[in-house]
């Protein structure tokens, strides 16, 4: 920028969000055989849903069976 001129920025709309579940939304505790929902996780997903922002939940963790994943996300 020259001579103190303000730089124009254009913000693009958010088209979607992807989360890696373990460590961002949930914290797995393999020794106890469970997990805990991290603070703010429910609020973030609720806000995205209310604003119609698509989101995907991904994980590479294998601490739980695939069949357990949907129930973990609905609690």
N, C-alpha and C positions, 0 to 999 in steps of 0.2 A: 504494500500500500504506500502510496506517495502522498505527501502533504496532508497527512491525517485524514485522508478520504476514507469513509466507511466502506467496508467490503460487504457487498450484497451476498446473501446466502439464500438458497432455495431449499426448503425442507420438503422432502418427498414423504408422502403418507406411509405409515407403517403398513406393510402388506401382510405381515405375519410374524410370529415369534416361535423359536424352537428352544426347548429346554432340555438339557441333560438332567434327568430326574435326580439321580443320586448326588447329593451334595449341593443342589440348588433348591429343590423342593422338598426332598426327603433326605433323612440321614439314616442309612442302614446301620444296624447293630447286629452283626452276625453272631456274636457271642450270646446275645439274648434271643436270637431268632426273630427279631422284629425290626421296626423302623420307627422314626418319629418324624412328624411333619414339621418342617422348619418354620420359624416365625415369619409371617408375611406371605407364605406360599399360597394359602387359600385366598387371601385378599388380592394378590396379583392375578391369579387365574380368574377370580370372580370379576375383577375390573376389566380384564381383557374380554371376557365373555359379554359383559354388559355393553362394552364399546364395539362389539362385533368384530374384534380383531382375532383372526384365526391363529391357533397355536397348536403345536405338536409336542408331544412328550416322548423323548427318546431315552434309551438307556443301553449301556453295554454290559451292565452288571448281570451276574448270573447267580446272585444270592438267593433268588426266589424263582419258583417255577413260573413259566409263562402264564399259566392259568391263574396265578395269584395277582398278576399285574393289574387287571381291571378293577378288582376289589380294592386294591391299595389306593388307586387313584380316585375312588368315589368316597372314601372315608373322610 
